């Protein structure tokens, strides 16, 4: 005969097995559902999405480069700051043989964005989402675009591309 005690009776592992199977099954189903709808990862913020290019162009830190046999000034932000490769705030985009710098630009509203071609070949840049016609930029040349859209993509024919977000951003 068993004596009663003050301890509560603990269920045996055998009696918990159906409940554990149900809990594990629910967790697995939720994980599958979350991954199918894009959930499960960190929330994406419109303020700083990541951009990709076909190749990450290295930062150009020299004040001039040789383009098609002549010396060309390299655009900077704020008069002297080199343009960052991945993400930058400003009004300048550089196109090099390695791709666009920056890959993602945060630009001010109602201000022109200047695209400069630092390759030895003309490049036709498309501005998706702006309604603007593609611009062909000669080697060492530049093109300025002013738009009233809040976001657009810039593309070169070889697949290099980047994005611009327009708004009130601090550098």
N, C-alpha and C positions, 0 to 999 in steps of 0.2 A: 504494500500500500504506500502511496506517495504522500509526502507531507506537503502541506501548502506553504508557500513562502511569500514574502513581500515583493519579490521580483515578478515583473510581468512575464507571461509566457512568450518566448520568442518563437516565431514560425520557423519551421524547418526549411532548408534549402529546397527540398522537393516541392513544398507547397508554394514557394516564391517563383519557381521556374516559369509557370505560365505568365505571370505578371512581368517578369524580366524580359521574356520573349516579346511581349506586347510593347513594352517600352523601347526596346532595341529596334523593333520593327517600325515604330512611329518615328524614332529619330532618323533612321535610314530613309524613310519616305519623305520626311521634311528636308533632309539634305539633298535628295534627288530633285525635289520640287524647287528648292531654292536655287540650285545650280541651273536648272532648266530655264528659269525666268530671269537669270542674270543676277539674282541676289546672292548672298553668301559672301561677297567681297565687300571691300569698303565702299561707301557711298561716293559716287563721282560728283565732284564739285565743278560748277561752271566757271569758277574763279581761276582754276589752274589745272586744266586737263593736260594730259601728256600728248605730245605730238610726235609723229614719226616721219622720217624721211627715208629714202632708199639707202642713204648713207649719212652718217653724222659728219657734217663738215667741220673741220677743225677751226678754231678761232683764229682770225687774222690779226696779228698783233703788231705788224710793221706799219709804219705810216704810209708807205707806198708799195705797190707791186708792179711787176712788169706785165703788161697786157698787150698782146699783139705788137711787141717790139717797142712799146713806149711806157714810160712811168705814169702810173695812175694813183691818185690819192685814194686811200682806203677810207670809206665812211666810218665815222665814229658817232657815239651818242654823247651829248653834253660837251662837245668840243674835243674830248680826248679819250673817252672811255671806249675801248674796243667792244664790238658787238659780240655778245655771247652766242655760243653755238646752239644750245637747246632752247632756252627760254630767255626772253629779254623784254624790257620795257623801253619804248622809244618810237621813232618814226623811220628807222632805216632797216632795209633788208638787203643783204649782199648775196649774190649768186656766184659761186665758185665752181670749179670742176668737180668738187666733192659734194655739192648741194647748196641748199639755202641756209643762211644764218640770219636770224635765228630760225629754228624749226617752228617755234611758237612765239609770236609777237603780241605784246599788249601795247596798243597804240591809243593816243588821245583822240577824242572826237573832234570833228571838223578841222583836222590837220592833215596835210598830205603825207602819205607814206612813200618814201623814195626807194625804188628798187635799183640796185647798181649791179651791172654785169662785169665781174672780174675774170671772165674767161676770154680765150682767144677767138671765140666764135659768137655770132649773134645768137640770141636766145629769145624764143617767143614764150612769154609768160601769160598764162590764163588766170583769171581772177574769178573763181567759181563762187557764185552767190552774190555777186555785185551787179550784174547786168552790164558790166564794162566789157568792151572788146579786148581780146588778147593784145598785148603790146610786144613788139619786137625791139629788143634792146641790143645795140651794137656793142662790140667789145670795148670795155672801158666806159660805156655810156650809162645813162640812168633814165628812169621814167618815174614820174610822180603820179600817184593815184589818190584822189580824195573821194570818199564814199560815205554814204549815210547808213550803211548796214552795220550791224553790231558784231558780225563775225563773217569771215570768208576764208577761202583757201586759195593759195597761189601754187600753180603747177608749171613745171617745165615739161617739154615733150618727152624727155627721157624717163619720166616718172618721179623725179625729185619734186618734193612738195612741202608746204608748210601751212600754218594757219595764223590768222590774225584775229584778235579779239579787240573790239573798239569800245572804249569807255573812259572812265575817270580813274586812272591808275597812278600810283606813286612809283617813282623809280628808285 
